[in-house]
Amino acid sequence: MEITLEQRPLFVEVGHHIARAMWQTIGRSDPTYETEMYDMAMSVFEHGCGLMQDLGVFECTTPGSYKFTMPLEKVRAYLTTLEPQSTYTFDEMIGNFIWACSEHQTDISTEKDPFEVPGYMQEAMWAFVSLGYATREPAGFQWTPRMATIMIAEYLWSNEGDSYATLDKQRDLEFAHQIWKAVPIWRRHLLARWIKGKSEMDVFLYLFRRWDGKRIHLKEIPAAKRGMLPSGYQVATREVAQKLIDIRRSHPF
């Protein structure tokens, strides 16, 4: 892995946050840093731990199991002067950071719209800005086209440069709209009364037990005749529930 002087701040931040994400997700935030961290044969953890082993931050104790060689608070200072020896490229390191901090911790976004980050991620995002990978907009940080190669290589964006997370959201909202259209207006008002005091799971089960893929039945569909839950059903449940709440607020019963 070759790191230029300009890339060093981002290298340090990305390395620190990969170590942090591994510690919090598979290390259970052990304050002694003695916990064995198993990669669970999941690629994000395999590559994250492998990277940290290459950089000397982790040591491999047994195949698939790792431990810190230093406390997390010393990782930044250690990486600041390290000449990295790794088979991973800098782009692959950034890719692992994106996976670890978006899919498993939701600290950052893989979408193209601006997003805010927690305070402890600010320094990392400003390092991305300094290299042109992101910009700082009024609504938050935003990835630039320079990130496309990495995002596509990590299967987070399509070859056309569309964010899969955004495409999934659009699909889920379309499904929610499909369910909502299938509920007659008179029944929406009845459900708006019913929803008071109900949980999201209550709404989820109500819809699931009555949705046949095209319409909402008045009575529950026998369990044997219910299909598999389509992708996005939970999002659709929340959207429908919110619409019912909005009706209830605008028409107090």
Secondary structure, 3 states (H helix, E strand, C coil): CCCCCCCHHHHHHHHHHHHHHHHHHCCCCCCCCCCCEECCCCHHHHHHHHHHHHCCCEEEEECCEEEECCCHHHHHHHHHHCCCCCCCCHHHHHHHHHHHHHHCCCCCCCCCCCECCCHHHHHHHHHHHHCCCEEEECCEEEECHHHHHHHHHCCCECCCCCEHHHHHHHHHHHHHHHHHHCCCHHHHHHHHHHCCCCCHHHHHHHHHCCECCCCECCCCCCHHHCCCCCCCHHHHHHHHHHHHHHHHHHCCC
